[in-house]
Amino acid sequence: MEEMEGRYCRGTQAEIEDMLDFANMVFSIHYRPIDFAALLPKAYNANRHHLITHHLIKEGTKIRALIDTYPVTMRLNTKNGRELKACYVGNVSVHPNTQGKGYMTALIKKAEEDARNQGCALMILDGNRHRYQHYGFERAGVKYRFRTQIRNIRHCCDKMYSKEYMEFPAYCFEEICEESPYIDYLYAQYQKRTMTARTREDFLLCLQSNYAVTYAVLRNNNIAGYVNLSKEEDAVLEFEIDQMTELPRVIYDLMEGLDLGELAFAVGADETEKTEYLNKIYDYLDIAQSHQIKILNYEKVLEFLLSWKQTYAVLAEADYIVGVQNADWTEMKKYLISVNKNEIVVSRTEHDPDVVFEELEFVRILTTAGFFAEQQKIDAGKVKNAPSNWFPLPCYLPDADAF
């Protein structure tokens, strides 16, 4: 760090305005005009500044590079209640006049060191895949993106519901604000998800991220759920309703009420009940990836993700040893994964591995649809002997949890 022209330091509360001005300037030059305080109220709301760690490089008194990290605790709402501590990396910005000085490499190293010291098992970010591969991040997860058109969903609803039921709107929608009487109910609905990453305190602030708007779903003036809708594109980023059989009708009334000709939905691989009803009404379906991750603790991450997978799939009871090779192939760590219906345990071992992956390859093959492509290689594929139903591992966060 001493060899750099700039010096590393942590940003302080007194520098919040300067740091946001810097990030806004850099992103506005490279992408489009942006206001991070409005974009991410969960992090930059006046009462939330203490949650963020600001990593800076300054030349003299001037900020020349910045990374912010935001804490995320992923929780499985299961009997054992597993948790995974992670940090989301955001506001990755370097002044255009100081690019090429190694500032970003230095900051990401400091952010990782800090995350490890805080007990984080995972780092998460969004951005250019090939740029962040250089720092050890790779795209992860599987999410389904359904798209439906108003001219077709009516036909689907007519097949599913009675003519009398379709004669008049059944649902209406009320935009949620801080004073809404429905927030406690909606948070309880959110808590029904298999994996959650929000507290009651930051629930609404998270839903307001990226200029999204949340609507309470009402039937006969009674609360029935919520939809989180992107303002920038006609897409439902997240939704919960109390009766999933009503999902097509809710969607139809939402599209009619907001005059939407087409609407997209993003759901994780574990949201099987939602997928069942979206399958009845979609016009187009894509399988996409979620965010980019870097694994800091393989034991904790594997135990968490396999426990998550076990909530919606029957995992073969087996032992499986995975070797993970570092990027320059100078070191390999081997992990014994033991799965039975009552327990999932991952530990270090010195036994020969059943399969070996490089770090990025591990994420790319074992957490994404790339697993299925590898399976098709049959005898030449790395996963030919993988236990049934273990992979791909779930690794999906809704946009409201992004940073």
Disulfide bonds with the S-S distance in Angstrom:
none
